[in-house]
Amino acid sequence: MAESIKSKLSLKINFTLEKEYCDCVWDLIDHEKVKLMKKYMQHGDISCYDHSLHVSNISFRLCKKLGLDPCSAARGGLLHDLFLYDWHTDNKSYTGLHGLVHPGIALKNANEYFSLNNIEKDIIEKHMWPLTLRLPKYKESYVVLMVDKYCALFETLNLISKKILINLKQLLDNISKNL
C-alpha cells in the first residue's frame, strides 16, 4: 500500500516538474523557427530539435536540483543549436568549421526571434567551450555545456532510447493541452 502511494506521489511530482518545464519553454517550442530544427539531423538519426529538447529538459532538471536558474537553462538549452542548416552537407550556410561557428550563428538566430536574458545568451554562445575559447560566465552555462556533451555522446553512439524522447514530447503535448 505504501509503495502504491509513493509511486502515485512520484507521478504527481514528475508531472508538476514537467509542467514547470513546459511553462519555461512553451513559447519557444511553439515557434516556427524552433520547429524548423526538426528538419535537420544532429547526431546519428536524432534531429536537432530532439537533441535540443533533450539537452533542455535534463539541464532544467539539474539546475532545479542545484538551486540554479532552471528556466534560463531550459531556454538556453533549447536554443543552443538554433543554427538552421544541415551541418553534415551544407557548407554554403557558414564559413569555418561548424563546431566553431555554429554557437554564434545560433545566438544570432535566437536574438532575432526571442528576447533572451544574459544567462541564455551565454549558454548559447559558449556551449561548445573549450572550442569557443572564452569561458562561460554562469553556472547554468556549464550545466548546459556538460549536458550537451553527454547527450551528444549517447546520441552519436546510439545509446539513447528514442522512447525517452517520444515520452518527453508526448508529455509536453499533454501538458500543453491543459494550459
N, C-alpha and C positions, 0 to 999 in steps of 0.2 A: 504494500500500500504506500509506504513512504517513498519507495523508488518511483512509483507511478506519479506521485505528487511532484517529486523533484524533476522528473522528465517534463511534466507539463509546465512547471515554472521555468525550466530551461528554455522551452519553446517560446514562451511568452517573452522572456528576456531577449532571446535572439531576434524575435520579431520586432521588439522595441528598438533594438540596436540597428537592425536593418532599416526600420522606418526613419530613424535619426540619420542614418547614412543617406537614404533617399532624399530626405529634406535638404541635405547639404548639396547634392549634385543634380537634383531633378531638372533644373533649368538648363544644365549642360547636356544631360543625357537626351533631352527632348530637342536639342538644337540641330538644325540640318547639317552644319559643318562637322559636328561630333559624329552624327550618324554616317557621314561620308567615310569615316575611319573604318567602317565595316567592309568597305570595298578593297582595302589594302591588306595584304598579308604581312605579318610582322615576324614571327618565329615559327618555322615549320608550317603547319596548317592553321595556326591561330591568327585571327585578324588583329589588326592594330587596335580596333575597338575593344575586342575581348581582352587583349593583353592589358590595355589601359584600364579597363573596368576592374580587372583582377588586381592590378597594382593599386588602384584607388581604394578598393574595398579592404584589402589587407592593411594598407597604410592607415586608413581610417581606424581600424580596429587596434592596431599597435599604438597609434598616437593617443587614442582614448585610454588605453591601459597605462600609458606612460604619463598621463596628465598633460599632454601637449595639445595643440590645436588640431583636432581630428578633421574638422571641416576644411581647413586650408590644405591639409594633407590629401584629403579625398579629392578636392577640386584640382589641386596641382597634379596629383597622380592621374586623374582622368585626362588632363590636357597635356601631359608631359610629352606625348608623341603626336601632337596635332600638326604633323608636317604635310599630310595630304598628298603623298605621291608614293609610287611603288619604288622603294629604295633598292630592290633587287634588280630592276631593269631600267628605271627612268633616270638617266644621268643628265638629262636636259633641265630638270627642275631645280638643280642646285649646282654650285661649283665647290669642289672639295670632297673630302671623304664624308660619307653620310654620318658616321659616328661622331665626327667633329662638328658638322654644320647643322644637323637637324634640331638640336636644342634651341638655337637661335631662330630657326625657321618656325618651330612650334611656338616659341614665345611671341614672335611677330604675329602669327595667326591668332593666337589666344588673345593678345592685346587688341586685335582688330575686332573681335566678335564679343568679347566679355570684359567686364570690369574686374580686375584682379587686384588682390592685396599684395603687399611686398613678399609675404611668405610664398604665396602661389607663384609669383614671378620667379623667385629664387629657385623653387622646386623645378620649374620647367627649364629654366636656363642652365641649371647646374646638375641635372640628374645624370649626366654622363661623366661626372667627376670620377677619376682624375683627368680624363681627356679634356675637360673644359678648362683645366689648369687652375682657375680661380676657385677657392674653397667655398662651399655653401655657407651661408650666414646663419641659418636656422636649424634647430634640431629636427624639425619636420622635414627639411630638405634631405638630411642624412637618412632619415627613416625611409623616405620615398626612393632615394637612390639605391639603398640596400635591398628594398623590396623589389625594385625594378630588376636588379641583377638576379635575385632569387627567382622571380617569375620567368625571366628570360632564359635562365639555365634550364629550369624544368620544362619550359615550352620547347626549347631547342632540342632537348634530349627526349622529347615526347613522354615525359614522366607525369605530366598533369592530366588528370582525368577531365575530359570535356564535360562530364556530368557536373562537376563543380561549377563550371561557367554557365551551363544550362540552368542549373538550380538557382544561381545568383540572378540571372536575367529573369527567370520566372518569378522569383520573389520580388524583384523590383517592379515587374509588371503588375503583380497582385497588390503591392502597396500603392502603386500609382492609381489604381482603380478606386482605392479607398480614400485618396486625398481629396 
